[in-house]
Amino acid sequence: MPEPTNSSPAPLKIDLRRVDINPDFWYPLAWSKDLKRGKTIGRRFGRFPIALVRPEEGSVFALEDRCAHRQVPLSLGKVSGEAVQCCYHGWAYGRSGRCIDVPYLGKGKLPNGVKTYPCREAGGMIFIFPGDAEKAESVPLPPLAQVDNPAFKTRRFSPVVKCHYTFMHENLMDMNHQFLHRRQMGQIRARFLGQDAGENFIEARYSFARTGNQQPLAERLIFGKHHDDPNREQPVEEVVSIRTTYPYQSLKIHDKDGDLIMELFSVYVPNMADGMSTQCFGLLSVLRPKTPFLIDMIWPALGIFTHRIFEEDREIMELEQNAWRELGGDHNVEVFPIVRKLRDLLAQNGVAPGTDTTAQTEVSREQPADPVVV
């Protein structure tokens, strides 16, 4: 029989793929252009269904996407004035979430309403604050690339990837995976230049050395031709900075003179109850060349190029997620120090398994009434 030991057992490792995203931030759920006046659409933040409503007048508002009566999605309802009516019995809810009309009850005592979420529009996106609503005013929206800068042209994209949001952060932060993109990017090698870190962020900086002659057309048109000279170390043509400032992620490319030539903003929003699917929202801003209209000519080529790169990333991240599912947990062996630090950042700022994240605004009869639907 083994002798007893005084050493304590090692603490259990938290599986990062079971850490929920922190709801106390602003998250986009839709593009502004997708929600017309007098319409509503349904979206999800994790396990919470949310109806986005754009009345005929006034700003967008966000409600729990379940009628208090029979739990039918309000996103299937009719916008009437500054309220939305459930498609089933016509119960109406204003932007405060209060039930303001039940057609067959009259204007007497009405039932309780539904949960509501702080809502804003910026950068062509509709954001909600799914956490503690009292924090919404003190939490800023993230910087949205160069979407409002006329010197840049911005591409918007919003793919769904069937994986946990943390895989997305790891994929972009670790530029050592360029081998995956060898068919699109040619032969290049990432060179790690350094890092910065703080309480809620971590940043990695890279340059790239081309080890083969192939250079994609879109890359050459934007950054210029990179010459491959096997007899000498290649100079740093651009510096790529990738930063996770929880829960957002950005990528910036500066040329050798320090000027910004490209910026990417990304945020990854869980869109299923188990957290194993992610709706991405991205803004890719590219500096307009001095030659007029050149950016418009190369824009389709850049779109095809970035789409192919992302599709390779999507496939590999979904394979990672499938392996997690088949193995019953996170078995990844991470050796790159910057990614190890990133994983710690995501775990520390996220919501540990078993924590209640239902801190959403409840609505009561005592709240000020919305205008009655007519």
URWO-V554809 format. One record per helix or strand. SS is the DSSP state (H for helix, E for strand). FROM is the first residue (numbers start at 1). LEN is the number of residues. Records with the same first field share a line. If there is no record, write none. Layout:
SS=FROM-LEN, FROM-LEN
//
This chain:
H=16-3, 32-3, 74-3, 133-6, 165-9, 175-11, 217-7, 294-34, 337-13
E=20-1, 26-6, 39-7, 48-7, 60-5, 78-3, 83-3, 92-2, 99-4, 106-1, 116-7, 125-5, 152-6, 160-2, 188-10, 201-10, 238-8, 248-8, 260-11, 278-10, 351-1, 361-1
//
